[in-house]
Amino acid sequence: MLFSELVDFYERIEAITGRIEMTNLLVEMLRKAPSEVIDKVVYLTLGEVYPPFVGLELGVADRLALRAVRLASGASDKEVNQAYKELGDVGLVGERMLAKRSQITLFAQELTVEDVYSALERIAKETGEGSMETKVQILSGLLASAQPKEAKYILRIVTGKMRLGVADMTILDALSILFGGGKETRELFERAYNITSDIGFVAKTAALEGVEGLKKVRITVGRPIRPMLAERLSSAEEILDKLGGKCLAEYKYDGERMQIHKKSGEVMIFSRRLENITSQYP
């Protein structure tokens, strides 16, 4: 799947606000995605490379992203900084600068979803001394091969500012319509997501094995279960009203809510946000 096809959908999704319209566009987009890359399409659409529990993030600040834009476009520091001051969006800056670049690679191949995902994966895995410089080099190389609109979304993904307004629950709606035949199967998709915390895995399982494949999904050590989180309401009266007039309350103690997984001698600890926090505990 060409990355430009994905970008076309992103442009259309960004232009709307209604959830029904957004869901319909997501269904159309996921229908076009081949089964072997549908998980990557889902991750990228959410502005991620991996689910949170994997513990690898892109870690590219605006300053580093702008440096990559300068390298890929040949624009001066002054031009890039002025555009950033005016637009306030690294993605829009990249789009503008690459549209004006002085040198365009001849006979460059169009970027695929796999190309973009692979480069972002390399960025996420770079750690240690000199890693920031390597991240910039990988990103600038990717941008040099990208069309301006593609660059806009690449930059938004790496800086964690996707701005599409797409949430995981909307993705589940789209998956249930596409692979389950309608929202009446959504509970099955949500169950699979709740016990794996990996919406890309759910998408790929549904694409390859359908609803029957999702029914076989089980709790697995190393994949945290999504915790039930309390919902905040504005007053005690509103809480009672929502619960039918009766409820039990208890004191909330300070502390950290965690989920501990153990397999043989390996222990993994996940936070309420599904982040791997094992290293914080000796």
N, C-alpha and C positions, 0 to 999 in steps of 0.2 A: 504494500500500500504506500503510495506516495505521501510524503509529509504535507505537500501542498493541498492534497484532498482533505486532510485533517484540518488544515488551517482554514480552508473554505468554510467548513462547518463551524469552526471557532468564531469566525467573523459573523456568521449568521446567528449563532447562539448569543454572542456578546450584544447583538443589536436588539434582543428581545428581553422581556422581563417576566412574562407569564409562564408559570410552571408547566402548564399543559403543552404550550407551544415548544418550550424547551425540551420536554420529555419526547415529543414527537420528532424533534430534530436529532436527539440522542439516539432514538430508535433507528432513524435513517442512517446516521453515522456508523453505529455499531453493526448494522446490516451490511455495510460496505467493507467492514474490517474482516480480513481473513482470520480464521480460527487461531492460526499460529501466532498472531500478533495482537489479538483482541485485548489480552491482559495489559500489554504495553500501551495500547490506545486508551484504556481506562485510566491507567496510572498517569499518563501525560495530561489527560483531560482534567484530572484532579490536581495537577501541578506537582506530581510526585514521580519518583523512580521506583520506590519500593514502599510496601506498607510500613507504618511507623515502627512496628516491633522489630524490624530488621536492624534498625539503629544506624542506617547510613543516610546522610543528608547531603544535598548538593553544596551547601555552605558557601555560596557566592554572594558577596555583598554588592550593593550598587556600584561602589567605587571600582571593584575588580571587573564587574561587567562592563562598565564604561571604558575601562582600559582595553578590554577585548574588542569593543566596538571601534576604538581608535585604530587598533592593529588591523582589523579586518577591512575597514573602510578607507584608511589612509587619511582620515580627517584629523585636523589639528586639535590639541587640547582645548583651545579656545572655542572652536566650533562645537565640540561635544559638550563642554561644560555649559555653554550658552544655551544649547538645545535642551539640556537637562533642567536648567533653571527655568526655562520657558514651559516645558512640557510636564516635568515632574514624574515621568514614566520612562524607565529604562527601555522598555519595549518600543515605545514610540520614538525615542531617540535613535535606537538601532535601526528602525524602519526608515527614518529620515536620512540618516547618515549613509546607509547602504544604498539607498536610492540615488545618492549623489556621488558614490565612490568613483574614483578616477580610473581604476583598473578593474575590469571584469574578466574573470577566468573564462577563456574560450573553451567550448566543447565540454563544459562541466556537466556531470551527470546530475539528474534531479535527485534530491534527497528523499530517501524512504523513511518510513517510521522506524525501521530497524537501525538505519544510519544515525538518526537523531538520538534514539534511545541508547544505543551503544556508546555514543560520545558522552551523553549525560551520565551513564553508568560509570564510565571511566573517571569523570569529574568527581562523582560521589565517593569513589573508592580511593581517591588520592588523599593521603594523610602524611603527617610528619614534615620534616624540614624540606623546604622548597616546594611543598605541595600547592601553595597559592599560585606560584609562578606556573606550575604545570597545568593547573586548572585554567588559568588565563590563556595559555597556549592552546589547549584543547578547545576551549570555547571560541577563541578567535578563528581557529581553523574551521570549526563548524559554521560559524557566521560567514566566513569567506565563501563557503559553498552554498549559502542560503540566499533565497530571494528576500527582498525587504519585508514582506508580510510574514514569511517564515521566521525571519530573524526576530520580529516583534514577539512572537510567542515563545521562541526558544529562550529569549532573555527574560521573559516573564516567568517561565518555568524555573529557570536556574536561580532567580532572585526570590522565589516564593510569592509572587504577586500575579497570579494567573488572571484574576478579574473576570472570570466567566460567570460566576454565580452558580456554578454546578456543584451540588453536594452529593455525598455518597448515596443518600436516600433517593435522589432523583435518578442516579445511575441504576439503582435497584429497580425502580419503576420501569425504566426503559428495558432492562434485561428481562423482567417478567413478561412484558408485552411481546418482546421479540422472540424469546426462547420458551416462554411458558404459555403463550397464547392469550395472555391477558393479565390484568392486575389481580385477578382472583388467585393466581399462583404466587403472588408476591411474598406471602408468608413463608413459603418454602425457600425463596431466594434470601430473605432476611435471616432465616434460621441458619443457612449455610454461612452467611456473612458473620453472624453473631458468634459462631463457634470457630471461625477461622481468622477473623479480623483481617481478611485479605480479599478485597473486592475484585482485584485482578484475577485471583484464583477462581473466584465464583464465576466471573465472566467466561473464563477459558473452559471451566468444567461444563458450564451450560452450553457453550458453543460446540464442544466436542461430544458431550454425552447427553445433553438435554436434561429435562427434569429428572429422569431416572438417575442420572449421575449425581445430581444435587442431593437426592434422597440418601445416597450412600456416604455423603460427607459426614465424618465423625470428628469428635474432639481429638486433637493431636498434641502430644507433649512438644513444646517449643513454639506452638502457635497460641497466643493468648486468646481467651474468650472476651468478647466485648462486655464490659461491666454495665450493670444497670445504674444509671446516674439519676440523682434526684433532680426534679424540676422545680425551679424557683417560681414562687408566686408572690404577689405584692402584699398580701396580708393573711393573717390567720383565718379571717372570715372567708376569704376566697378559697383557701385550702379546704376548710370544712365543707363549703358549698360543693367543691369538686368531688369530695369523698362521700357525699351523701349525708353530711351532718355529724359523722362520728369518725374519730381517728385516734391512733395511739402516737404519742410523741416521746422521744428520749433525748437525753443530752448527747451532744456531739463532742467526742473527745478529739483533741489534737493528735495528729499522727499521720502516717502515710499509708494509704490504701495500696496494697500490692497483691500481685498474683505470682505464686512461686511454682515453678515447674522443675521437676527433677527426673532425669533419665540416667540410669547407671550412676556414675559419679559426677555428672554435670548438673549444675543448678542454674536456672535462669529466673530472674526476677523482673516482672513487668509492672509499670505504674498504671494508675487509673486511665492515663492517656495512651496506654499500650506501648510506652517507650521502654526499651530494654535498659534497666537501671542496675543490672547485676554488678557492674564495676564499682558502684557506690558503696557496696557492702563487702568488706574483706572476708 
